[in-house]
Amino acid sequence: MRAPSISERKRKHLEVCLSGAAAYATRTTWFERYDLPYTALPELDLADVDTRTVFLGKPLAAPVLIGAMTGGTEHAGLINRHLAEAAQRLGLGMMLGSQRAMLERPETRPSFLVRAVAPDVLLIGNLGVAQLVRGYGVEELVEARTSVGADAMALHTNPLQEALQSGGDEAFAGVIERLREVVPAVGAPVLLKEVGHGLSAALARAVADVGFAALDVAGAGGTSWAKVEDLVRYGEVRHADLVEWGIPTASALQQVREVLPDMPLVASGGVRSGVDAAKALALGAQVVAIAQPLLASALESADAVVDVLARYLRELRVAMFCCGARDLSALAEVTPSLRPRA
């Protein structure tokens, strides 16, 4: 059976993600296990809550990135432009979907070009670590970054997704040493990210000396990209245990933070509300990323994306207000409590 082209797969990815069928069914983010301390007398005004921050050298109006979603198809280009315009209007950051399609099929490059509508945003490009083993190197990373005007690059690692994908990249041997060779030579900040199955404490130790500018823990509990591939390949879930495998986002965040206390961290993977975001920031993240909840609105318009994100940012501000955190440094000092088990 012929493996689908990259563009075909990207189109099917969008369809599956829009359907909601790729969400984890048996595993959660674990954010529901935590409560922020509720403060009945917060001694500040909601209007004075300050969500501004700086991440990777760029100012953000709030500690929120629009997470990596797509690229390489006509619909992907529309989605990326709407997302980028929303990021520009709200002062947020944005990570592009994997740019492998752009490098291998230059005609898809326009779907990744968003600087015209988002000249000021923190823009992060994206390639897979598996490609480094297959011959990609500094030249490809620099091309991916500069051709779209990105400020930084993300390298995503996704062995479980690749193992279930038709024609997926299954060669990961030697990848850490390859990262040590490539990352310091890129000449711009490089992040390592999972795609929704989580980074562990052991992984954090293994890459501590690579030179990453940040890590995106991208934990389990939101979209299972292993499940996406099962559904794209077979039209059904055939590997029920594998597609539910992963480190819950809150656990991944705490594991990596304990090993690398000074490493900037992105919390993504099912960070579905502003309250989830506040919990993630209190647990050690510098910023959070949100993706799937924006997908349907991104097909509609930038205004629709802004509406979703504005509600999310309002929830974050109210959560900070009601736990007495005037700014993000104060929120980082808040200690979430574990809920009693029923």
Rosetta silent file (secondary structure, phi, psi, omega in degrees, C-alpha in Angstrom):
SEQUENCE: MRAPSISERKRKHLEVCLSGAAAYATRTTWFERYDLPYTALPELDLADVDTRTVFLGKPLAAPVLIGAMTGGTEHAGLINRHLAEAAQRLGLGMMLGSQRAMLERPETRPSFLVRAVAPDVLLIGNLGVAQLVRGYGVEELVEARTSVGADAMALHTNPLQEALQSGGDEAFAGVIERLREVVPAVGAPVLLKEVGHGLSAALARAVADVGFAALDVAGAGGTSWAKVEDLVRYGEVRHADLVEWGIPTASALQQVREVLPDMPLVASGGVRSGVDAAKALALGAQVVAIAQPLLASALESADAVVDVLARYLRELRVAMFCCGARDLSALAEVTPSLRPRA
SCORE:     score description
SCORE:     0.000 S_00000001
   1 L     0.000  131.562 -177.873    0.000    0.000    0.000 S_00000001
   2 L   -69.469  130.531  175.165    1.383    3.393   -1.002 S_00000001
   3 L   -69.402  137.967 -179.235    2.288    5.672    1.889 S_00000001
   4 L   -65.817  152.155  175.880    0.397    8.979    1.612 S_00000001
   5 L   -66.887  165.220  179.037    2.317   12.097    0.613 S_00000001
   6 H   -58.108  -43.354 -178.563    3.176   14.644    3.282 S_00000001
   7 H   -64.453  -39.653  176.979    0.414   16.956    2.021 S_00000001
   8 H   -61.128  -45.025  179.957   -2.138   14.132    2.077 S_00000001
   9 H   -62.959  -42.341 -179.542   -1.195   13.266    5.642 S_00000001
  10 H   -61.635  -40.810  178.550   -1.391   16.906    6.743 S_00000001
  11 H   -63.436  -42.960  179.535   -4.887   17.212    5.288 S_00000001
  12 H   -69.040  -34.299  174.576   -6.013   14.031    7.056 S_00000001
  13 H   -56.399  -46.615 -179.397   -4.387   15.191   10.292 S_00000001
  14 H   -60.231  -44.096 -178.434   -6.562   18.312   10.196 S_00000001
  15 H   -61.367  -44.718 -178.666   -9.705   16.283    9.593 S_00000001
  16 H   -66.674  -44.454 -179.024   -9.007   13.947   12.517 S_00000001
  17 H   -65.111  -37.830  177.429   -8.063   16.755   14.897 S_00000001
  18 H   -65.570  -31.380 -178.386  -11.170   18.737   13.976 S_00000001
  19 H   -70.897  -21.138 -176.071  -13.340   15.697   14.671 S_00000001
  20 L    81.923   -0.429 -174.823  -12.127   15.476   18.266 S_00000001
  21 L   -73.056  -14.232 -174.946  -11.542   11.746   17.857 S_00000001
  22 L   -93.894    5.527  178.449   -7.828   12.007   18.651 S_00000001
  23 E   -69.879  147.358  172.706   -8.219   13.185   22.241 S_00000001
  24 L   -58.725  137.977 -179.884   -6.881   10.945   24.996 S_00000001
  25 L  -103.836  -30.396 -174.302   -9.704    8.823   26.395 S_00000001
  26 L  -117.100   -2.665 -176.936   -8.079    7.188   29.436 S_00000001
  27 L  -127.806  138.327 -179.071   -5.284    9.599   30.371 S_00000001
  28 L  -114.736  174.302  179.297   -5.554   13.170   31.641 S_00000001
  29 L   -74.565  -19.236 -172.525   -3.140   16.062   32.030 S_00000001
  30 L    76.637   -1.120  175.058   -3.263   15.748   35.859 S_00000001
  31 H   -62.669  -27.900  179.592   -3.970   19.464   36.165 S_00000001
  32 H   -67.799  -11.949  178.109   -7.323   18.426   37.609 S_00000001
  33 H   -80.744   -9.979 -174.014   -5.407   16.972   40.572 S_00000001
  34 E  -116.580  148.199  171.063   -4.281   20.443   41.648 S_00000001
  35 E  -120.604  138.251  166.803   -6.010   23.499   43.080 S_00000001
  36 L   -75.668  146.759  178.166   -4.664   27.025   43.108 S_00000001
  37 L   -68.469  121.272 -179.965   -5.027   28.621   46.545 S_00000001
  38 L   -81.940  131.115 -176.067   -8.222   30.683   46.478 S_00000001
  39 L  -117.959  109.567 -177.027   -7.821   34.104   48.084 S_00000001
  40 L   -72.056  -23.996  176.604  -11.042   35.824   49.209 S_00000001
  41 L  -125.193   81.727 -171.525   -9.156   39.076   49.936 S_00000001
  42 L   -73.510  -12.454  178.778   -6.545   39.278   47.173 S_00000001
  43 L    56.516   38.392  169.730   -5.446   42.868   48.017 S_00000001
  44 L  -159.724  162.865  177.929   -5.178   43.915   44.374 S_00000001
  45 L   -94.799  143.059  177.870   -7.445   45.038   41.557 S_00000001
  46 H   -55.707  -36.694 -178.897   -8.147   42.762   38.615 S_00000001
  47 H   -64.210  -20.024 -177.563   -7.186   45.644   36.321 S_00000001
  48 H   -93.542   -2.410  176.896   -3.706   45.639   37.849 S_00000001
  49 L   -65.974  128.009 -173.593   -2.926   41.985   37.081 S_00000001
  50 E  -114.523  112.814 -178.759    0.092   41.997   34.767 S_00000001
  51 L   -99.805    7.406 -176.496    0.578   39.021   32.432 S_00000001
  52 L   -68.670  147.973  177.789    3.485   40.467   30.452 S_00000001
  53 E  -155.603  175.185  172.895    6.657   38.445   30.061 S_00000001
  54 E  -126.664  130.971 -179.977    9.699   37.950   27.842 S_00000001
  55 E  -135.286  128.705 -177.388   10.404   34.569   26.268 S_00000001
  56 L    53.663   35.700  176.141   13.372   33.763   24.045 S_00000001
  57 L    81.816    2.197 -178.691   14.226   37.444   24.044 S_00000001
  58 E  -116.291  137.605  178.549   10.838   38.606   22.703 S_00000001
  59 E   -73.390  142.395  175.551    8.147   40.430   24.688 S_00000001
  60 E  -127.263  140.906  176.456    4.750   38.768   25.079 S_00000001
  61 L   -71.133  -22.592  176.561    1.565   40.388   26.365 S_00000001
  62 L  -153.835  156.615 -175.240    0.792   37.094   28.096 S_00000001
  63 L   -79.973   58.477 -173.228    2.725   33.845   28.596 S_00000001
  64 E  -133.789  130.668  171.550    0.885   32.071   25.795 S_00000001
  65 E  -111.014  142.882  165.437    2.023   30.573   22.513 S_00000001
  66 E   -78.753  118.436 -171.495   -0.239   29.363   19.740 S_00000001
  67 L   -73.387  164.821 -179.839    1.060   25.807   19.478 S_00000001
  68 L   -61.811  132.474 -179.757    2.318   23.983   16.409 S_00000001
  69 L  -129.108  -59.133 -166.939   -0.524   22.737   14.220 S_00000001
  70 L  -159.952  179.054  177.586   -0.054   22.446   10.500 S_00000001
  71 L   165.182  157.709  174.649    1.449   23.506    7.189 S_00000001
  72 L   100.485   -0.501  176.492    1.883   22.216    3.671 S_00000001
  73 L  -135.258  168.320  179.424   -1.690   22.438    2.352 S_00000001
  74 H   -61.085  -47.103  179.310   -4.022   25.208    1.157 S_00000001
  75 H   -63.114  -36.002  179.183   -6.170   24.941    4.283 S_00000001
  76 H   -62.405  -39.543  177.809   -3.027   24.924    6.403 S_00000001
  77 H   -62.493  -42.194  177.600   -1.972   28.228    4.907 S_00000001
  78 H   -62.665  -45.665  179.144   -5.347   29.786    5.742 S_00000001
  79 H   -59.578  -48.336 -177.511   -5.163   28.413    9.289 S_00000001
  80 H   -63.229  -38.792  179.158   -1.645   29.700    9.841 S_00000001
  81 H   -66.162  -42.286  178.569   -2.485   33.190    8.583 S_00000001
  82 H   -65.133  -41.606  178.019   -5.533   33.461   10.852 S_00000001
  83 H   -62.595  -44.303 -177.706   -3.533   32.182   13.833 S_00000001
  84 H   -65.538  -40.635  178.447   -0.688   34.573   13.125 S_00000001
  85 H   -63.201  -40.638  177.903   -2.978   37.571   12.776 S_00000001
  86 H   -63.682  -42.355  178.436   -4.601   36.709   16.104 S_00000001
  87 H   -60.682  -42.311  178.811   -1.170   36.373   17.735 S_00000001
  88 H   -61.463  -45.561 -176.975   -0.185   39.787   16.382 S_00000001
  89 H   -67.319  -31.443 -176.391   -3.345   41.444   17.667 S_00000001
  90 H  -100.374   -5.716  179.540   -3.031   39.913   21.142 S_00000001
  91 L    74.278   33.493 -178.827    0.737   40.121   21.526 S_00000001
  92 L  -105.809  175.513  176.261    1.248   36.355   21.792 S_00000001
  93 E  -100.481  170.597 -179.166    3.761   33.959   20.254 S_00000001
  94 E  -148.627  137.695  174.035    3.244   31.292   17.597 S_00000001
  95 E  -111.865  131.009  178.100    4.927   28.028   16.647 S_00000001
  96 L   -76.158  158.811  169.920    4.594   26.740   13.090 S_00000001
  97 L   -70.858  173.236 -176.561    3.781   23.161   12.201 S_00000001
  98 L   -54.344  128.860 -177.885    6.532   20.902   10.876 S_00000001
  99 L   -93.092   10.421  177.833    8.330   22.560    7.973 S_00000001
 100 H   -56.497  -41.435  179.128    9.622   19.324    6.472 S_00000001
 101 H   -58.351  -39.592 -178.295    6.963   19.609    3.765 S_00000001
 102 H   -65.431  -39.451 -179.159    8.265   23.068    2.893 S_00000001
 103 H   -73.410  -34.124 -176.749   11.861   21.888    2.530 S_00000001
 104 H   -90.414  -22.656  178.016   10.980   18.819    0.477 S_00000001
 105 L  -135.707   86.247 -173.067    8.231   20.440   -1.584 S_00000001
 106 H   -55.641  -22.718 -179.871    9.040   24.154   -2.017 S_00000001
 107 H   -66.620  -15.696  178.422    5.640   24.824   -3.586 S_00000001
 108 H   -88.194   -3.242 -176.026    4.113   24.418   -0.096 S_00000001
 109 H   -54.795  -40.461 -178.841    6.255   27.227    1.353 S_00000001
 110 H   -55.920  -26.720 -178.650    3.500   29.894    1.113 S_00000001
 111 H   -68.661  -14.494 -179.951    1.438   27.968    3.685 S_00000001
 112 H  -103.278   -5.421 -173.646    4.122   28.770    6.291 S_00000001
 113 L   -87.462  107.873 -175.556    4.612   32.455    5.433 S_00000001
 114 L  -125.741   -3.108 -176.373    2.895   34.553    8.107 S_00000001
 115 L   -61.779  -26.853 -179.830    5.237   37.487    8.731 S_00000001
 116 L   -62.423  -31.989  179.876    3.159   39.744    6.475 S_00000001
 117 L  -103.110   -7.744 -177.542    0.277   39.567    8.967 S_00000001
 118 L  -140.863   65.775 -174.159    2.398   39.088   12.107 S_00000001
 119 L   -68.587  -20.987 -171.074    5.525   41.228   11.831 S_00000001
 120 L  -109.871   -7.525 -171.961    6.116   41.522   15.588 S_00000001
 121 L   -74.379  155.565  166.248    5.226   38.148   17.092 S_00000001
 122 L   -69.809  111.433 -177.393    7.642   35.645   18.559 S_00000001
 123 E  -112.548  128.105 -176.552    7.628   33.146   15.679 S_00000001
 124 E  -118.060  121.310  175.081    9.089   29.669   16.163 S_00000001
 125 E   -77.190 -179.137 -168.764    9.876   27.376   13.238 S_00000001
 126 E  -159.911  124.962  170.140    9.677   23.605   13.506 S_00000001
 127 E  -138.449  166.094 -178.137   11.431   20.462   12.216 S_00000001
 128 E   -94.544  143.594  177.919   11.655   16.881   13.476 S_00000001
 129 L   -65.043  -28.330 -179.322   14.661   15.389   15.263 S_00000001
 130 H   -60.360  -31.112  179.639   14.248   12.216   13.203 S_00000001
 131 H   -67.814  -25.062  178.149   15.304   14.169   10.119 S_00000001
 132 H   -64.877  -35.696  177.968   18.662   14.918   11.768 S_00000001
 133 H   -71.441  -28.045 -176.774   19.477   11.211   11.725 S_00000001
 134 L   -92.359    8.400  172.834   18.436   11.031    8.069 S_00000001
 135 L   122.258  -16.069  174.920   20.755   13.792    6.924 S_00000001
 136 L   -64.615  152.485  179.135   19.260   17.133    7.897 S_00000001
 137 L  -153.391 -153.397 -176.959   21.668   19.450    9.671 S_00000001
 138 H   -57.787  -41.092 -177.345   22.467   23.061   10.409 S_00000001
 139 H   -58.656  -44.390 -178.809   21.827   24.140    6.810 S_00000001
 140 H   -68.931  -39.294  178.875   18.252   22.819    6.829 S_00000001
 141 H   -65.235  -41.794  178.978   17.475   24.320   10.245 S_00000001
 142 H   -66.193  -41.529  178.207   18.817   27.703    9.190 S_00000001
 143 H   -62.358  -44.843 -179.925   16.878   27.566    5.922 S_00000001
 144 H   -60.326  -39.870 -178.607   13.662   26.623    7.736 S_00000001
 145 H   -73.011  -51.799 -172.521   14.097   29.502   10.161 S_00000001
 146 H   -71.707  -31.041 -176.962   15.258   32.269    7.831 S_00000001
 147 H   -69.281  -19.649  177.278   12.888   31.487    4.965 S_00000001
 148 H  -112.640   -0.367 -179.634    9.880   32.230    7.186 S_00000001
 149 L    72.305   32.602 -179.126   11.500   34.906    9.336 S_00000001
 150 L   -77.107  151.464  178.090   11.307   32.859   12.539 S_00000001
 151 L   -86.409  -23.199 -175.453   13.015   34.020   15.717 S_00000001
 152 E  -153.647  169.796  176.740   13.757   30.496   16.953 S_00000001
 153 E  -124.297  141.507  169.253   13.441   26.847   15.939 S_00000001
 154 E  -105.473  139.241  170.669   11.693   23.953   17.627 S_00000001
 155 E  -111.598  115.213 -178.148   12.871   20.405   17.106 S_00000001
 156 E   -93.828  140.389  175.986   10.036   17.986   17.776 S_00000001
 157 L  -116.420  130.949 -169.130   10.612   14.426   18.922 S_00000001
 158 L  -150.903   54.888 -174.346    7.797   11.961   18.318 S_00000001
 159 H   -59.989  -37.560 -179.205    8.947    8.309   18.288 S_00000001
 160 H   -67.433  -43.815  176.689    5.527    6.901   19.191 S_00000001
 161 H   -59.891  -46.875 -178.565    3.791    8.903   16.479 S_00000001
 162 H   -62.387  -37.325 -177.983    6.408    7.907   13.901 S_00000001
 163 H   -65.909  -27.679 -179.199    6.145    4.219   14.859 S_00000001
 164 H   -97.912   -6.963 -178.605    2.404    4.220   14.130 S_00000001
 165 L   -82.790  140.380  173.685    2.573    6.387   11.028 S_00000001
 166 L   -64.487  119.237 -178.157    2.533    4.825    7.591 S_00000001
 167 L    72.588   22.060 -176.625    6.098    5.225    6.317 S_00000001
 168 L   -69.010  161.286  177.002    7.143    6.918    9.555 S_00000001
 169 L   -80.976  115.642 -176.323   10.738    7.600   10.587 S_00000001
 170 L  -110.035    4.441 -177.869   11.750    4.803   12.956 S_00000001
 171 L   -99.433  104.063  178.424   15.513    5.515   13.163 S_00000001
 172 L  -118.216    0.832 -179.857   16.305    7.438   16.363 S_00000001
 173 L   -64.174  131.976  178.453   19.645    5.814   17.265 S_00000001
 174 L    82.885    7.987 -172.057   22.363    8.419   17.776 S_00000001
 175 H   -71.122  -33.420 -178.028   19.954   11.337   17.837 S_00000001
 176 H   -67.695  -42.370  177.533   21.217   12.898   21.093 S_00000001
 177 H   -64.398  -36.520  177.621   24.800   13.054   19.851 S_00000001
 178 H   -63.979  -39.366  176.860   23.505   14.516   16.593 S_00000001
 179 H   -62.114  -39.717  178.480   21.672   17.187   18.575 S_00000001
 180 H   -62.036  -31.198  178.678   24.899   18.055   20.387 S_00000001
 181 H   -75.758  -41.393 -168.036   26.523   18.643   17.011 S_00000001
 182 H   -88.394  -47.552 -169.470   23.751   20.651   15.402 S_00000001
 183 H   -56.113  -47.670 -177.985   21.984   22.737   18.054 S_00000001
 184 H   -65.082  -17.968 -175.070   24.928   24.967   19.110 S_00000001
 185 H   -95.405   -0.885 -175.449   25.685   25.783   15.463 S_00000001
 186 L   -71.771  -31.210  178.567   22.214   27.024   14.442 S_00000001
 187 L    81.332   17.437  177.987   22.887   30.590   15.575 S_00000001
 188 L  -157.133  161.483  178.956   19.424   31.103   17.063 S_00000001
 189 L   -59.515  136.900  177.520   17.464   29.721   20.026 S_00000001
 190 E  -124.247  131.224  177.052   16.463   26.063   19.601 S_00000001
 191 E  -106.333  150.167  167.127   13.744   24.324   21.611 S_00000001
 192 E  -107.084  134.557  179.324   13.160   20.605   22.063 S_00000001
 193 E  -140.184  147.663  165.622    9.531   19.550   22.198 S_00000001
 194 L   -85.260 -179.433 -179.819    7.437   16.428   22.304 S_00000001
 195 L  -115.764    5.332  178.255    4.185   16.349   20.354 S_00000001
 196 L   138.186   15.277  176.689    1.851   15.196   23.118 S_00000001
 197 L  -122.823    1.299  165.811    3.365   12.154   24.837 S_00000001
 198 L    92.479  148.140  170.672    5.603   14.018   27.285 S_00000001
 199 L  -103.279  144.106 -176.195    9.222   14.613   28.258 S_00000001
 200 L  -108.195  170.851  173.855   10.623   12.762   31.283 S_00000001
 201 H   -60.572  -41.376 -179.942   13.216   13.475   33.951 S_00000001
 202 H   -62.772  -40.504  177.596   15.552   10.969   32.263 S_00000001
 203 H   -64.237  -41.481  179.865   15.194   12.778   28.940 S_00000001
 204 H   -60.490  -41.665  177.464   15.905   16.104   30.636 S_00000001
 205 H   -63.685  -39.949 -175.631   19.154   14.703   32.074 S_00000001
 206 H   -66.910  -28.337 -176.552   20.141   13.300   28.697 S_00000001
 207 L  -109.122    9.468 -174.613   19.837   16.639   26.888 S_00000001
 208 L   -58.715  -29.798 -176.709   21.013   18.936   29.682 S_00000001
 209 L  -102.594   11.156 -175.992   24.300   19.670   27.871 S_00000001
 210 L   -74.690  -35.386 -178.371   22.932   19.990   24.327 S_00000001
 211 L   107.713   20.483  177.963   22.394   23.740   24.440 S_00000001
 212 L   -66.793  143.551  177.056   18.625   24.031   24.115 S_00000001
 213 L   -81.812  -22.004 -179.754   17.161   27.444   24.883 S_00000001
 214 E  -167.363  162.727  173.872   13.954   25.887   26.241 S_00000001
 215 E  -125.633  137.696  174.392   12.043   22.607   26.449 S_00000001
 216 E  -105.999  110.800 -172.510    8.363   22.092   25.632 S_00000001
 217 L   -69.015  -26.800  172.595    7.190   19.174   27.786 S_00000001
 218 L    38.389   65.770 -173.268    4.134   18.586   25.518 S_00000001
 219 L   -84.697 -178.808 -179.531    2.540   16.010   27.790 S_00000001
 220 E   -83.516  151.145  177.285   -0.344   13.591   27.533 S_00000001
 221 L   130.414  -15.701  176.313   -3.941   14.544   28.164 S_00000001
 222 L  -104.793 -108.911  177.142   -4.810   16.646   25.129 S_00000001
 223 E   -93.272  130.525  173.848   -4.388   15.313   21.584 S_00000001
 224 L   -92.347  109.315 -179.841   -2.713   11.920   21.149 S_00000001
 225 H   -73.235  -19.246  170.219   -0.723   12.154   17.927 S_00000001
 226 H   -66.478  -40.248  177.821   -0.258    8.403   18.016 S_00000001
 227 H   -67.469  -38.624  175.915   -4.050    8.144   17.869 S_00000001
 228 H   -54.464  -47.222 -177.320   -4.126   10.674   15.030 S_00000001
 229 H   -66.752  -38.543  176.045   -1.816    8.415   13.005 S_00000001
 230 H   -59.695  -45.666 -177.880   -3.863    5.297   13.773 S_00000001
 231 H   -68.608  -37.482  177.494   -7.022    7.043   12.617 S_00000001
 232 H   -67.163  -39.550 -174.199   -5.361    8.470    9.504 S_00000001
 233 H   -78.118  -40.104 -171.898   -3.838    5.114    8.566 S_00000001
 234 H  -117.443  -13.740 -173.953   -6.704    2.748    9.340 S_00000001
 235 L    78.221    7.157  179.681   -9.795    4.859    9.906 S_00000001
 236 L  -160.137  166.466  176.173   -9.999    3.376   13.395 S_00000001
 237 L   -87.343  116.881  179.733   -7.888    2.872   16.512 S_00000001
 238 L  -108.284   -9.326 -178.532   -6.017   -0.425   16.214 S_00000001
 239 L  -127.619   70.101 -169.000   -3.432    0.096   18.939 S_00000001
 240 H   -59.239  -39.507 -179.090   -5.602    1.105   21.877 S_00000001
 241 H   -74.430  -40.470 -179.017   -2.921    0.828   24.560 S_00000001
 242 H   -63.703  -42.010 -174.303   -0.174    2.521   22.557 S_00000001
 243 H   -73.497  -12.537  176.868   -2.252    5.545   21.592 S_00000001
 244 L  -100.031    9.143 -175.723   -3.131    6.208   25.250 S_00000001
 245 L   -86.473  139.479  175.575    0.518    6.107   26.354 S_00000001
 246 L   160.653  167.145  179.075    2.292    9.188   27.638 S_00000001
 247 L   -94.015  119.585 -179.912    3.422   11.259   30.603 S_00000001
 248 E   -52.908  143.476 -172.042    0.632   13.538   31.876 S_00000001
 249 H   -54.897  -46.297 -179.771    1.466   17.181   31.225 S_00000001
 250 H   -62.283  -38.474  178.439    1.588   18.249   34.885 S_00000001
 251 H   -68.197  -44.518  178.542    3.863   15.302   35.709 S_00000001
 252 H   -59.481  -42.654 -179.956    6.161   15.978   32.746 S_00000001
 253 H   -60.530  -45.971 -178.387    6.421   19.623   33.777 S_00000001
 254 H   -69.776  -38.688  178.859    7.380   18.741   37.340 S_00000001
 255 H   -61.218  -48.315 -177.109    9.829   16.026   36.289 S_00000001
 256 H   -69.684  -39.152  179.054   11.721   18.296   33.903 S_00000001
 257 H   -61.815  -38.501 -179.563   11.637   21.268   36.280 S_00000001
 258 H   -64.540  -38.989 -178.502   13.183   19.169   39.077 S_00000001
 259 H   -78.323  -39.031 -175.487   16.103   18.086   36.856 S_00000001
 260 L  -123.413   76.405 -173.026   16.605   21.426   35.087 S_00000001
 261 L   -63.903  -21.478 -177.212   15.553   24.136   37.557 S_00000001
 262 L  -105.520    1.677 -178.527   16.871   26.982   35.400 S_00000001
 263 L   -81.004  126.333  172.887   15.672   25.793   31.983 S_00000001
 264 L   -60.149  132.005 -176.332   12.807   27.826   30.451 S_00000001
 265 E  -122.459  141.114  170.256    9.859   25.450   30.004 S_00000001
 266 E  -104.318  131.584  173.611    6.778   25.476   27.806 S_00000001
 267 E  -102.071  117.307  174.681    3.759   23.574   29.098 S_00000001
 268 L  -140.351  166.709 -176.465    1.598   22.153   26.330 S_00000001
 269 L   104.858   82.756  176.785   -0.631   19.144   25.903 S_00000001
 270 L    77.549   21.960  176.735   -4.219   19.665   27.034 S_00000001
 271 L   -83.258   78.010 -162.697   -3.719   23.085   28.654 S_00000001
 272 L   -85.696  -15.796 -177.036   -7.305   23.790   27.761 S_00000001
 273 L  -136.667  166.628  175.427   -8.253   26.738   29.992 S_00000001
 274 H   -64.688  -28.181  176.061   -6.756   29.814   31.552 S_00000001
 275 H   -69.305  -43.090  173.175   -6.986   28.053   34.909 S_00000001
 276 H   -56.364  -42.789 -179.516   -4.932   25.156   33.513 S_00000001
 277 H   -61.888  -44.363  179.366   -2.458   27.742   32.266 S_00000001
 278 H   -62.071  -40.236  177.196   -2.211   29.371   35.705 S_00000001
 279 H   -63.045  -43.696  179.697   -1.593   25.967   37.296 S_00000001
 280 H   -61.263  -42.050 -179.862    1.122   25.185   34.737 S_00000001
 281 H   -67.690  -36.431  177.012    2.827   28.514   35.384 S_00000001
 282 H   -70.295  -26.955  179.736    2.667   27.957   39.131 S_00000001
 283 L   -86.267   -1.503  172.349    4.172   24.485   38.646 S_00000001
 284 L   126.087   -0.198  176.895    7.202   25.867   36.830 S_00000001
 285 L   -78.696  149.628  170.881    6.394   26.733   33.210 S_00000001
 286 L   -88.862  -35.505  177.034    7.438   30.091   31.744 S_00000001
 287 E  -143.415  163.731  173.734    4.806   29.958   29.019 S_00000001
 288 E  -119.329  162.667  176.810    2.021   27.637   27.897 S_00000001
 289 E  -129.646  140.982 -179.384    0.958   26.618   24.402 S_00000001
 290 E  -128.316  135.095 -175.942   -2.553   25.980   23.094 S_00000001
 291 L  -131.573  -78.294 -170.374   -3.359   24.339   19.763 S_00000001
 292 H   -50.899  -39.587  179.985   -6.360   22.042   19.134 S_00000001
 293 H   -63.936  -12.904  179.760   -8.970   24.345   20.769 S_00000001
 294 H   -96.679   -8.994 -168.235   -8.053   26.993   18.178 S_00000001
 295 H   -64.172  -49.577 -178.208   -8.270   24.797   15.104 S_00000001
 296 H   -62.595  -43.125  179.972  -11.946   25.178   14.200 S_00000001
 297 H   -66.748  -31.459  179.927  -11.888   28.946   14.755 S_00000001
 298 H   -68.211  -25.984  173.831   -8.692   29.214   12.693 S_00000001
 299 H   -72.657  -22.343 -176.028  -10.536   27.819    9.687 S_00000001
 300 H   -86.854  -61.655 -175.648  -13.119   30.573   10.129 S_00000001
 301 L  -172.723  164.070  173.183  -11.246   33.839   10.722 S_00000001
 302 H   -64.756  -36.289  178.734   -8.663   35.671   12.786 S_00000001
 303 H   -59.715  -41.018 -179.925  -11.541   37.303   14.691 S_00000001
 304 H   -65.256  -38.794  176.829  -12.813   33.874   15.725 S_00000001
 305 H   -64.731  -43.629  178.450   -9.345   32.897   16.977 S_00000001
 306 H   -58.704  -40.826  179.874   -9.088   36.161   18.921 S_00000001
 307 H   -60.279  -45.119  179.940  -12.447   35.434   20.570 S_00000001
 308 H   -64.810  -46.234 -177.768  -11.255   32.013   21.820 S_00000001
 309 H   -68.825  -35.278  178.943   -7.923   33.343   23.009 S_00000001
 310 H   -62.311  -39.424  176.763   -9.459   36.407   24.677 S_00000001
 311 H   -65.085  -42.112  178.914  -11.628   34.115   26.815 S_00000001
 312 H   -61.194  -46.482 -179.057   -8.567   32.004   27.661 S_00000001
 313 H   -67.619  -35.540  175.992   -6.534   35.082   28.641 S_00000001
 314 H   -62.189  -43.763  178.286   -9.431   36.431   30.727 S_00000001
 315 H   -60.958  -41.445  178.165   -9.541   33.133   32.644 S_00000001
 316 H   -61.337  -45.848 -179.215   -5.797   33.338   33.274 S_00000001
 317 H   -63.278  -42.275  179.668   -6.083   36.895   34.609 S_00000001
 318 H   -66.217  -39.594  177.495   -9.011   36.007   36.878 S_00000001
 319 H   -61.591  -43.454  177.316   -7.148   32.954   38.192 S_00000001
 320 H   -62.744  -45.690  179.805   -4.127   35.120   39.006 S_00000001
 321 H   -56.692  -46.286 -173.736   -6.355   37.747   40.640 S_00000001
 322 H   -83.025   -2.248  167.137   -8.145   35.221   42.830 S_00000001
 323 L  -113.759   14.263  171.009   -4.956   33.647   44.095 S_00000001
 324 L    75.255   23.677 -178.183   -3.458   37.058   44.823 S_00000001
 325 L  -100.192  108.937 -178.164   -0.776   37.021   42.104 S_00000001
 326 L   -70.365  -33.299 -178.294   -0.207   40.512   40.715 S_00000001
 327 E  -146.619 -177.463 -173.825    2.238   39.328   38.047 S_00000001
 328 H   -71.172  -29.594  175.995    3.889   36.183   36.739 S_00000001
 329 H   -66.623  -36.039  175.733    6.738   36.282   39.238 S_00000001
 330 H   -69.308  -38.448  177.831    4.154   36.257   42.023 S_00000001
 331 H   -63.221  -36.384  178.923    2.287   33.409   40.349 S_00000001
 332 H   -64.214  -20.443  178.411    5.528   31.414   40.224 S_00000001
 333 L   -88.192   -9.535  179.344    5.654   31.669   44.035 S_00000001
 334 L   -73.689  140.408  178.810    2.159   30.187   44.414 S_00000001
 335 L  -111.193  105.889  175.694    2.043   26.550   45.533 S_00000001
 336 L   -63.197  146.311  179.317   -0.864   24.550   44.072 S_00000001
 337 E  -103.651  146.018  175.802   -2.303   21.981   46.473 S_00000001
 338 E   -75.210  132.485  175.763   -3.096   18.382   45.646 S_00000001
 339 L   -71.019  143.671  175.077   -6.807   17.619   45.839 S_00000001
 340 L   -61.946  139.355  176.107   -7.740   14.837   48.234 S_00000001
 341 L   -72.852  139.148  179.556   -8.401   11.549   46.444 S_00000001
 342 L   -69.126    0.000    0.000  -12.029   10.446   46.568 S_00000001
